[in-house]
């Protein structure tokens, strides 16, 4: 004999549950400034990586406006620019997106991070990273002989070993 057990969770219960999981003071906020990724890996989990759709400055301003005062403790909130490939927005646009955070960064309330495949890094990016004190995390999926095979790197690109700017 089989039986079915129904568990009812009301919307209000769900919201309460969610608030017990979410910290009121986030340590990290992850932002995706671009949908496009030039690497186009065969195993990519993102369906819209071929579409070029960048985050707007208005969106960043709304995000900054929505950061509540009690987010800011003695530790700065990490703003992590992630992807896709966050550098696909280009240096100038990326710098525009950083501006709404600048008063908070100057006050020591946020720090900037970027997580990148690094193939787009050049001297202009390095200059921007220095000026905004951006810590750079590099995603490396494997050695070149494994990540440039046709079955893995559909776009024919590999992760970052070839970036001269990265080495220097
Ligand atoms: S680098 Fe990441 S986001 Fe870009 S195509 Fe590869 S798996 Fe997708």
Boltz pocket constraint, residues with backbone or C-beta under 6 A from the ligand:
constraints:
  - pocket:
      binder: B
      contacts: [[A, 37], [A, 38], [A, 39], [A, 40], [A, 41], [A, 43], [A, 44], [A, 45], [A, 46], [A, 49], [A, 83], [A, 84], [A, 85], [A, 117]]
      max_distance: 6.0
